[in-house]
Amino acid sequence: MIDSTNSTPAEDSREPAAHSETMYANPAAIFASCGTSYVQFRRRHVPVVVDHLTHLAPSPARVLDLGCGPGTLALDLAERGMRITGVDASQEMLDEGRTWAEQRGVSEAVEWRCADAGMVGQIDGLGTFDGAVIADAFHWFDRQRVLMALDKVVRPGGFVAIVGYRAPETQREWWHPLLVKLREKHLGAADLAGPSTPYVRPEVGHEAVVRASPFNRVSVLRADYRRVYTLDELVGLQRTFAYSSAATLGEKQEAFEADLRSTLRTLQPSGLFATTLQAAVIVGRRPESR
């Protein structure tokens, strides 16, 4: 199903609070140890999402990817002819991205910058962009601060696209409650932002924050898609999350993964884990003139 609308699915409609959200003291540490696993086990965004993003600005568009990781979305956009600047607080992620870009033949189309997303308006020589994308990373940011920073580097009429593998308030993978219980069993907390920092859950939905920003002309794309994992892929995927990475689990990783394998194998002897999810792209545009 593909649906392009002017409101996001089941978003919290409350206005964002006037104060800034809590910042993580060390954003580079949130995804420590995740780089290699991210490239190996994180699935790429579905084609309908990449297609939608490539038509948001005339080619060859210059696009900023904030919280780019190793380029999971950035390299797909580069392969479609966009010129990408990827910004991430983790040098480990950027190093993986450079290697991956070389393997995919798009090194010349991608520039990498190591910086906190909230500082994007202060990075020397960054220049001006036709748009910015933030894929499965907006919830880690001080969202209002980041959007105000993007107002300095995105041209009038440009866009910000918030991309999520799962639209807000839609169904999760059927095995998600099991993963939460196993994390609680082994770590005592289900949601961590890296090895020792609690995750700060945003108080309002992404769309409300975008609507209250300079990028207040909003549209939304939603698309259903099916995904199938093998047992090895599903276990490996857990190493890409801040709350179950090797750095977060530490000496508990082996026991956690053994417990996970045993439990999943019992529930699904075939070793194949299928689910239907709904991706979402929230696009906010700046007016042509202020």
N, C-alpha and C positions, 0 to 999 in steps of 0.2 A: 504494500500500500504506500502510495506517495501522496502527501498532503501539504500544499503550500498555503499557509494561512497568515493572519495578522495577530495571532495569539499563540503562545506556546502551550503544549499539552499539560493541563492540570497544574500549572505553575502557582506558587503562592502569590496572591495578588497584593499582599501588603506592601506599602511603600518601604524602601530601604531606610534603615536608621541613619540619622545624620552623622553619627560618629563613625570613624574608620574601624574596620574589623581587626581583630588581633593579627599581628604579623608573626611569622615564625622567626625565631632568633637566628636560625642557621638554615635557610632554605636549601642550600647545597647538600645538606646532610639527609634531607627527607628521603631521597631515592638512592642513598649510598648502597653500592653493591648491585644495583638493578640494571646497569647498562647493557651488559652482554645478554642477559636473560630477556631484556626488553626487545632487543632485535630478534631474538630467536623465538619468543613465545607470544608477544603481543601481536594480535591480528591487525592487519591494515584496515583502514576505513573502507566501507563498502563503496562500490563505484558510483552509485547515485549521489552520495555525499560529495565525492571528489568532483564529479561532473558539475554539481551545483556551485561549488566554490570557484571552479575555473571560469564560470560565466558571470561572476560578480563584477569583473572589471575587464576592460578591453585588453587583449594580448598585445605585447608582452607586459603583463602587470608586474609591478614590484610589490611584494607582499612580505609582511613581518609575521613570523610565527613565534609567539610568546609561550614559554614553557614547552619548547619544541622537543625535548628529550633527544633521542638519537635520530630524529627526523621522520618519525612514523607517518606524519601527514606531509611534512615539508618536502620529502623526496618524491612523493606522489605528485604534488603540485609542480615541482621542478620538471618532472617527466612530462607534464602537460604544457610546458613552455613558460611557466612563471619564473620570475627571478626572486629568490627567497633569501631572507635574512633570518636565521634561526637564533633565538635568544633563550638561554637556559642558565640557571644558577649552578648547575652541576657540570664541571669540566669533564667528569667521567662520561656523562651522556654525550657531550659534544665530541669527544674523542671517538666514541662509537659511531656517531653520526658521520664524521669525516670518512671513516673506513667504509661505512655502508654506502655513502654517496659515491666513493670511488668504485665500489663493486657494481653499482647501478649506472655508472657513467654519467653522473650529473654534478660532479664536483664543481664545474665551472659556473653552475647556476645557483649555487648555495654558498652563502657567507655565514660564518658561525661567530656568535658573540657570547661570552660568558658574563652574565649580569643578572641581577634580581629584576623581575618583571616590573616592579614599581619604579625602577630607576630608568626606564626606557627613554624617557624624555630628556635624560641627561647624558646619554652615551655619546661620546665624541664621534663626529663624522657619520652618524647614522643616516641622516638624510630624511627624505619624505617618501611616504608609501601610498600606494593606491588602496591598500587595505591591510588588515591584520586578522590573523586567525589564532584562536586559542582552543586547543583540542584536548578535552579531558583533563584540563589543568586549571580552569578558572576558579574552582573551589579552593585551590591552594593559595590564591592571591588575596591581597587587599583589593577587592574588585573595584570599588569606587576610585581608589588612588590610581589603579592601572588604567582605567578608562579615561581619567583626566590626563594621565601621561600620554596616552595614545592620541588625545586631541591635539597634542603638540607635533605629532609626526605623521598623522594620516591627513591627506589632502582634503579640502572641502569637497563634499560629495562622495568621499571615500567610505569604506565600510569596516566594521568589526564583526567577525563571525565567531560565535561560541559553538563549538562542535562537541557533541557528546555521543558516545557509543550507545547510551541508553537515555531516552527522554525521561524527564522528571515524572515521578509518580506512575510510571509504567512498570510492568512486571519485570522482576529480576530473573536470573537463571534459577531453575528449580532447586539447584544445589546450593544456592547462596546461604540459606539459614544454617545449613550444615557447616559451611566454612566459618561462619560467625561463631558457632558453638565450639569448633575445634580451636580457633584462635583464642577464645576465652579460656579454654581448657589449658592451653600451653603457655599463654602469655598473661592471662588474667584481665586483658582488655581487648576488645574486638577491634577498635579503631585507634591506630597509632600513626603519627606523622614521622616515621623513621624510628630509630632505635629507642628513643627515650622521651619523645614528645607526644602528648595527647593531640589527637586530631580536633581542630576547631570547626564545627559544623556551621555552615552559613545559615543565617537566620531567615533570609528571604530567598526566593528563587532568582535565577540568573536574569530572566526577562525583566523583572521589576527593576533590577539594578541597571540594566542596559537602558530601559525607558527613562530613567532618571538621569542619564548621562548626556553628553553632547551628541551621542549617536542614537537619537530618539525616534528615528523613523524605522520601525521594527517590522520584520516579517519572519516567518518560521517555516522551515521544511521539516517534515517528519517522514520516515520511511521504515517500514517493517523489513526485517531480513532474518534469515535462518543461519545458525552457526552450529558446527559440529566439532567437538574436540575428542581426541583420544585421551586415554588416562594419563599418558606421559605429558601430553600438551597441557592438560588441565592442572596437573601438579606443577609443571614448570611455570605456568602462568602466575601462580601464587608468588613466585620469586620476583615478579615485576611490580608488586604492590608495596607501598610504603609500610603497610601494616603486617606484611608477612614476608618481607625480603630476608635475605641471608643475614644482612646487618641487623635487622630488627630481632630475628629469632635467635641469632647467635648460636650457642651450643645446643639450643633446643630445636634447631632446624631439622636434623636427622629424625628425631622422634616425631615432630610435627608431620613431616612428609610421609613417614612410614604409617602413621595413624591415618592420614588422609588417604593414602593409597588403599589401605585395608578397608576403610569405610566405604570409599567409592566403589571398589571392586565388588563388595557385598551388595551394594544397592544396584549396580549396573554391571552384571557379569560380562556383557558384550564388550565392555571397555570403550563404548562410544557414548558421548554425552551431547545431546542435541537440545537446542533451545531456539525460540523465536523472540527477537528483541526489536525495539524500535529506536532507531537513531534520530537525533534532533540537531538541527542547525538553526540557531537564533542569529539573525543578521540585523545589526543596527547600522544605520547610515547617518552621516552628518548631512545637514542641509547644505545646498550648494553655496549659500552665503550665510554669514552669522547674523 
